[in-house]
Amino acid sequence: MQARGYPAAGEIGPTGAPAQVSVILPVHDAEPWLDECLGSILQQDFEGSMELSIFNDASKDKSMTIIEKWKKKLEGSGILMVIGGHDSPSPRGVGYSKNQAIAQSSGSYLCFLDADDVMMPQRVRLQHEAALRHPKSIIGCQVTREPPNSTERYTRWINQLAPDQLLTQVFTSNGPTVIMPTWFCSRAWFAHVGPFDEGGRGVPEDLLFFYEHLRKGGGVVRVDQSLLLYRYHPGAATHSVLETTIWAHRVRFLEERALPHWPTFTIWNAGRQGRRLYRSLTAGSRRKVAAFCDVDENKIRKGFYCYEDSQERPKPRIPVLHFRAARPPFVICVKLDLTAGVFEDNLRSLNLQEGRDFLHFS
């Protein structure tokens, strides 16, 4: 529902000329962070034309007052602002808001930004340059976390993945290998893949879009500079998505994209996470599991895992082997960066190739 005072979707600025880059900014009750966020747009050193497309998703705080205050500053610096939104009693969600902000924007390239984050001055310029070289890719970047120690393992993963791991580590619980608030892509590619799922609160719209992007043959590229201050706080939308929801999407994507290439495979971890993955697979995928492997002598000594809930008779009994006795390929259900390097050393000792011989799932 379009609220009074908001332009219709697709309206562009008074010059009628499309911008080169549209910054896509969904806003819902972002008062504490908006000044810093909008100020970072003003500081961009990109020399092309740029617009800011804001969609206000039923904010009840002073977000709109702050936006109106910044409109004069930004437009005075040559950055067109397009402001849409609604004032319904309840928000429609991040996916809907991003879709609306894109629909009302004009740029050939889309730079996604969350209202609680801050862009470094070179972000739009460097990601635009990368997008020109990689027209069918999502371009991400490294980030600086705020507060600095809030998610140390996750931040290391975001910033340190090797280029090939941006495609091989897409099944992990961390989600997209370049995080949504750093995304930059062409409008044409977004239109080919999208739009975002509009299911609202509890839907991982970024993960679902990322998976569809990969299905369509899209690439993943990261600019190896920290171009975003990425804020962590309890009110972040990501906290509204249940782990079980994300788990189900990840398992289905693993079965769709990876397991068809392997006649059999080994689950690395005979503990809780490995068994959970086994139980979550379809019957056809479960039949491909040749073994579990582990380093725990107690699990190995028992010799097998029996799937008690199976309707099959006899019930499946899956061997449990030492990792050196197991055969690749492996689906690894061991959390990275949690064993003081022991697991990583064990994996390296096998001289395997990620993607071909193993995939990380945890």
Secondary structure, DSSP 4 states (H G I P E B T S, - for coil): -PPTT-PPTT---TT-PPPSEEEEEEESS-HHHHHHHHHHHHT----S-EEEEEEEES--SSHHHHHHHHHHHHHHTT-EEEEEEE--SS---HHHHHHHHHHT---SEEEE--TT-EE-TTHHHHHHHHHHH-TTEEEEEEEEEESTTTTHHHHHHHHH--TTHHHHTTTSTT-SSS-GGG-EEEHHHHHHH-------TT--HHHHHHHHHHHTT-EEEEEEEEEEEEE--TT-GGGGS-HHHHHHHHHHHHHHHTGGG-SSEEEE--SHHHHHHHHHS-HHHHTTEEEEEES-HHHHHH-EEE-TT--SSSPPEEEEEETTTS-S-EEE-S-TT-STTHHHHHHHTTT--BTTTEEE--
